[in-house]
Amino acid sequence: MDKLKIDIHDPAGHSLCKTKQEAIHKTEVLQKKLYDLLYLMFADGKHSLLIILQGIDTSGKDGTVRHIFKASNPQGMRVFSFKKPTLEEFRHDFLWRCHLHTPESGLAAIFNRSYYEEVTTAMVHPEFLEEQHIPHHISERPDFFNLRYQRINDFEKLLEQKGTIVVKFFLHISKKEQKLRINERIKDRTKNWKFSKSDVKERKHWDKFMIAYEKMLAATSTKHAPWIIVPSDHKWYRDYVVSKTLVKALQKLKMNFPKAARKALI
């Protein structure tokens, strides 16, 4: 699991592309392939695709969503952003609200954040668990998060056995890049609405988040749903890696266009 240690990955690295121009060209080719594969998946109707995007604030989750949408038919793609749970959601198990939005056969869904917040943000801020109506003899168990890791792995295995391909991207940026992006949000009027004081507040917990992310990556990267750590300081390289990974995952499926039913000519 050494490859899942965050500090060995250069967030500004671009080992698969020498230049920005090369990455952009390759990405355009991949996007055309992705569109065709998603169309084939819709027609075949036996598989679905769940894309999970995780990363610290400003890591580029929204930008990645826009990029993926460029290579898909909006009718076959759904996006769900999971913010703080509602009171109803708090009163259910931590997977409930996400399970409701997993893609049906033939369709694709993007989770902008997900149930993984329950083993990362909740680890950094254990006070959040107090709102979840969990009995103390459970929430205070020393293996509480290990149990959640197991439930996540079981859940993703359940999806895989229904024909859902689960592709998980951890968008990895540097602390320096995060600062630049926060300042950009403050200065740019078109991005100012995205700025939140919590972005600055959460920066103080950077080290704690990195520890929580590493534990999560190591415990929940499985054969049926592995994590892909994406160097994301350069948006053009992030988009290339995401496109390449999705195309590769879909190409492995045994999909075919269904044959039209024969009817008598009129």
C-alpha positions as a printed Julia matrix, in Angstrom:
266×3 Matrix{Float64}:
   0.0    0.0     0.0
   3.03   2.31   -0.19
   1.72   3.72   -3.47
  -1.24   5.11   -1.51
   0.96   7.24    0.74
   0.16  10.8    -0.21
   3.6   12.26    0.45
   5.28  10.1    -2.21
   3.05  11.61   -4.91
   4.1   14.98   -6.33
   0.87  17.02   -6.68
   2.56  19.07   -9.41
   3.91  16.04  -11.24
   2.92  15.14  -14.8
   4.92  11.99  -15.53
   2.62  10.76  -18.31
   2.78  14.01  -20.3
   5.83  16.14  -20.9
   3.94  19.36  -21.64
   0.58  21.02  -21.17
  -0.03  20.98  -24.92
   0.61  17.23  -25.09
  -1.81  16.6   -22.23
  -4.54  18.74  -23.8
  -4.19  16.95  -27.16
  -4.29  13.5   -25.59
  -7.25  14.49  -23.43
  -9.27  15.61  -26.46
  -8.75  12.2   -28.07
  -9.71  10.44  -24.83
 -12.86  12.53  -24.43
 -14.15  11.34  -27.81
 -13.52   7.74  -26.79
 -15.23   8.35  -23.44
 -18.32   9.74  -25.13
 -18.58   6.65  -27.36
 -18.05   4.28  -24.43
 -20.7    5.97  -22.3
 -23.11   5.81  -25.24
 -22.34   2.1   -25.65
 -22.89   1.52  -21.93
 -26.28   3.2   -22.17
 -27.29   1.06  -25.16
 -25.92  -2.16  -23.69
 -27.83  -1.49  -20.47
 -26.03  -4.01  -18.27
 -23.47  -1.82  -16.55
 -23.37   1.52  -14.8
 -20.57   3.86  -13.75
 -20.09   5.56  -10.4
 -17.35   8.2   -10.25
 -16.33   9.35   -6.77
 -14.36  12.58   -6.33
 -12.64  13.26   -3.03
 -10.06  15.8    -2.01
  -9.43  18.71    0.28
 -11.15  22.07   -0.29
 -10.2   23.68   -3.67
  -8.7   20.41   -4.96
 -10.74  20.73   -8.17
 -13.8   18.55   -7.71
 -16.15  21.01   -9.46
 -13.69  21.47  -12.33
 -13.39  17.72  -12.74
 -17.18  17.41  -12.91
 -17.28  20.0   -15.72
 -14.52  18.18  -17.56
 -16.25  14.79  -17.41
 -19.53  16.33  -18.55
 -17.85  17.57  -21.73
 -17.43  13.94  -22.76
 -20.93  12.72  -21.97
 -24.56  13.1   -22.93
 -26.27  14.98  -20.07
 -29.21  12.58  -20.31
 -26.99   9.7   -19.24
 -25.0   11.47  -16.5
 -26.1   12.64  -13.05
 -24.15  14.68  -10.52
 -24.71  14.72   -6.78
 -22.9   17.03   -4.36
 -23.02  15.88   -0.77
 -22.86  18.73    1.71
 -23.66  18.55    5.41
 -26.36  15.9     5.94
 -29.93  16.98    6.63
 -31.71  16.01    9.84
 -33.4   13.12    8.01
 -30.08  11.94    6.62
 -28.44  12.13   10.03
 -31.12   9.79   11.37
 -30.21   7.06    8.85
 -27.01   5.05    8.46
 -24.11   6.95    6.92
 -24.44   5.23    3.52
 -28.18   5.79    3.11
 -28.22   9.16    1.38
 -25.57   8.12   -1.15
 -27.11   4.73   -1.89
 -30.27   6.53   -3.02
 -28.33   8.14   -5.88
 -26.19   5.3    -7.19
 -26.63   4.95  -10.97
 -29.1    2.54  -12.5
 -28.02   0.19  -15.28
 -26.85   2.05  -18.38
 -26.27   5.37  -16.61
 -23.37   7.15  -14.94
 -23.23   9.24  -11.77
 -20.63  11.52  -10.23
 -20.42  11.94   -6.47
 -18.83  15.29   -5.64
 -17.77  14.25   -2.13
 -19.48  11.15   -0.78
 -19.75   8.76    2.14
 -15.98   9.08    2.4
 -16.55  12.32    4.29
 -17.76  10.05    7.1
 -14.28   8.56    7.51
 -12.22  11.68    6.82
 -13.93  14.92    7.87
 -15.67  13.06   10.7
 -12.26  11.81   11.85
 -10.79  15.31   11.87
 -13.93  16.71   13.51
 -15.3   13.94   15.78
 -17.83  16.41   17.14
 -19.78  15.96   13.9
 -20.64  12.43   15.0
 -22.69  13.8    17.88
 -25.39  14.88   15.4
 -25.75  11.38   13.96
 -27.78   9.81   16.78
 -25.27   6.98   17.21
 -25.39   5.09   20.53
 -22.33   5.88   22.65
 -21.32   2.25   23.01
 -20.86   2.24   19.22
 -19.45   5.71   18.51
 -16.88   5.36   21.31
 -15.5    2.03   20.1
 -11.75   2.24   19.33
 -12.38   0.46   16.02
 -15.29   2.72   15.03
 -13.71   3.98   11.78
 -12.36   0.54   10.93
 -15.94  -0.72   11.02
 -16.96   2.06    8.67
 -14.16   1.18    6.27
 -15.48  -2.4     6.21
 -19.05  -1.25    5.53
 -17.82   0.94    2.66
 -15.91  -1.95    1.11
 -18.95  -4.19    1.45
 -21.18  -1.51   -0.09
 -18.92  -1.05   -3.1
 -18.73  -4.81   -3.53
 -22.53  -4.87   -3.58
 -22.53  -2.26   -6.35
 -19.89  -4.17   -8.3
 -22.0   -7.34   -8.14
 -24.87  -5.41   -9.74
 -22.66  -4.33  -12.64
 -21.62  -0.91  -11.37
 -18.04   0.13  -12.08
 -16.81   2.23   -9.14
 -13.97   4.6   -10.07
 -12.56   6.65   -7.21
 -10.33   9.7    -7.68
  -8.43  11.39   -4.88
  -7.53  14.85   -6.19
  -4.14  15.62   -4.68
  -3.02  19.25   -4.43
  -0.24  20.91   -2.45
  -0.83  23.23    0.47
   0.85  25.98   -1.56
  -1.54  25.45   -4.48
  -4.52  25.49   -2.15
  -3.46  28.9    -0.83
  -3.2   30.24   -4.38
  -6.68  28.95   -5.23
  -8.23  30.4    -2.06
  -6.68  33.8    -2.85
  -7.98  33.54   -6.42
 -11.48  32.95   -5.11
 -11.2   36.05   -2.95
  -9.89  38.31   -5.73
 -11.87  37.05   -8.74
 -15.46  38.35   -8.71
 -16.6   35.4   -10.84
 -15.23  32.99   -8.22
 -15.77  35.02   -5.07
 -19.13  33.35   -4.41
 -17.27  30.03   -3.95
 -15.14  31.42   -1.14
 -16.02  30.37    2.37
 -14.38  31.34    5.62
 -14.36  27.64    6.42
 -11.8   27.16    3.61
  -9.29  29.19    5.61
 -10.35  27.65    8.89
  -9.93  24.11    7.6
  -6.4   24.88    6.33
  -5.31  24.81    9.97
  -6.19  21.11   10.0
  -4.19  20.27    6.86
  -1.93  17.7     8.56
  -4.87  16.0    10.26
  -6.71  15.75    6.93
  -3.66  14.21    5.24
  -3.48  11.54    7.97
  -7.21  10.83    7.64
  -6.95  10.62    3.84
  -4.04   8.2     3.99
  -5.9    5.92    6.41
  -8.97   6.03    4.17
  -7.01   5.32    0.99
  -5.17   2.38    2.51
  -8.28   0.82    4.07
 -10.7    1.23    1.16
  -8.62   0.75   -1.98
  -9.79  -2.69   -3.1
  -9.48  -4.8    -6.21
 -13.07  -4.06   -7.19
 -12.87  -0.34   -6.32
  -9.27   0.96   -6.22
  -8.3    4.53   -5.47
  -6.51   6.63   -8.08
  -4.37   9.42   -6.63
  -4.45  12.22   -9.2
  -1.74  14.93   -9.15
  -3.97  18.0    -9.4
  -1.86  21.15   -9.06
  -2.04  21.3   -12.88
  -5.66  21.12  -13.97
  -4.7   20.03  -17.48
  -2.89  17.0   -16.12
  -5.72  16.2   -13.71
  -8.16  16.14  -16.63
  -5.87  13.87  -18.62
  -5.49  11.31  -15.83
  -9.22  11.27  -15.13
 -10.08  10.78  -18.8
  -7.47   8.07  -19.3
  -8.62   6.17  -16.21
 -12.31   6.26  -17.16
 -11.65   5.13  -20.74
  -9.47   2.27  -19.51
 -12.11   1.15  -17.0
 -14.95   1.16  -19.54
 -12.9   -0.57  -22.24
 -12.55  -3.6   -19.96
 -16.29  -4.2   -20.0
 -17.82  -6.69  -22.4
 -20.4   -4.37  -23.94
 -22.23  -4.64  -27.23
 -24.96  -2.76  -29.02
 -28.16  -4.82  -28.82
 -29.49  -6.23  -32.05
 -32.73  -4.76  -33.31
 -35.72  -7.09  -33.1
 -36.67  -8.42  -36.51
 -40.07  -7.23  -37.65
 -42.03  -7.91  -40.77
 -41.57  -5.2   -43.35
 -44.71  -3.24  -44.1
